[in-house]
Amino acid sequence: MARQADSIAEVVASGLCIGCGLCEALSGGRATMTMTDYGALRPNPVDTFTASEEAELLAVCPGVRVEPRQEAASAVDAIWGGVLDMRYAWSGDADVRHRGATAGVLTTLGQHLLATGRVEFVAHVGSNPANPAFNHAVISESGEAMLSRAGSRYAPVSPLTNFIRALDRNKPFALIAKPCDLNAVHRLSKRDQRVDELCVARLAMVCGGQSRHTKTRGLLNHFGVSESDVRLLRYRGFGNPGLTHVETHQGDTHQRTYLEEWGDESSWELETRCKLCPDALGEAADLVVADVWPGGAPTGEDAGFSGIIVRTQAGQALVDETVAAGQIILGEPISPRQFDDFQPHQRRKKLALAARFDGLTDAGLPTIDARDLRLTELGYRCDSDEYQRERQGTAQRARDGRIAEPAPFSASRRSVTN
């Protein structure tokens, strides 16, 4: 029978932790998000929670349970979930459109919320100024701050380390994060009423997965640059998709095209949790932004286009406001089947997840409780031979030790945070 992890230590050891940072937030910083030797952020230590703390963390952990935020008015597509609208969109500000990843839509939405006073601040992520090869959680209180942090960050980050402090400000705010992070926030909202009262906009990107820091190390090694030499590291932006761009304190500049860096999916060095993610499509968000390249990859640079998926009435109201103000430009509608073509790896993974979860169960590992995400239904759509290959392959990888992580941090072992 399928089961879920019964401790945060088991979540981590079973490869189901994504390093969202809520362990640190809810423990008041006693467990800190720490970079492991294999390039992932994990809570440290994982074995000093009280029984009540462990229960609280397991109730909200996206390595234990994930569920959508569904509204009665939403049409539900088996792959893409609850949808109020799907269409092309881009920032109406040419500079934001150029500098931001995926046409600057998320940056523009955050700027609008701040400028109109709808929120006091936006919680999101950015490059760590103390070490630009790493990322960290940030708070932006102005449109200028939002723009300075625009662009994708394809490396480990813990967006929720500041989330309880954000609630403690008792001011309305927006959150821009990965779908898994918003899953955790949605679960927390069932236990802390302040979440729905104060986190008034939850925005996400359709997520291809979070690469371990080893991917960034490999990029820097390719250029012959040490982490301490990095002055600026930009994964995307300044074009669509934009160049991977590194500048050093010595004044050197190094660049790779998007396809040179990301064209081979096997080189992404994804977190294990990402390969098992029941909701990379942001079903706990108000609005999600996605790349819209036919076939799933760019063929060159363009002015910047994205696809938006509006999930909730709050998301629709935000789109309507920004469109009326000329801040967001809407294009043609997009169908779910068009999105299948734009994001083929997402469709493949969604169809395979039931088999992968069965493989974890066969190997005695916990799975993620993904109720209401239609995984069983989608599993029936998977070709039977492919289903068995996915199930048996996952079970074999688990038995070979390729899913479980090294022993999690304990109170007797501390490491250096990023």
Protein Blocks (a to p, Z undefined) as FASTA:
>chain_A
ZZddfbfklmmmnopagolommmmmnnomaccdddfkopacdddfklccfklmmmmmmmm
cklbccddddfklccdfklopafbdcddddfbfklmmmpgghllmmmmmmmmmmnomamb
dcdddddfklmkbccddddfbfklmmmmgccddddddfklmmmmmmmnopacdddddfkl
mmmmmmmmmmmmklmmmmmbccddddebjcdfklmmmmmmmnopafklpmbdcfbgjiae
bjaddddfkopacdddfklmmmpmmlnopafklmmcfblnopabfbdcddddehhiafbd
cebiaddddfbfklmmmmmmmmmnomaccdddddfklmmmmmmmlmmmmmmmmmmmmmmm
mnopacdddehklmmmmmmmpcfklmmmmmmmmmmmmmnopmbccddddfkbccddZZ
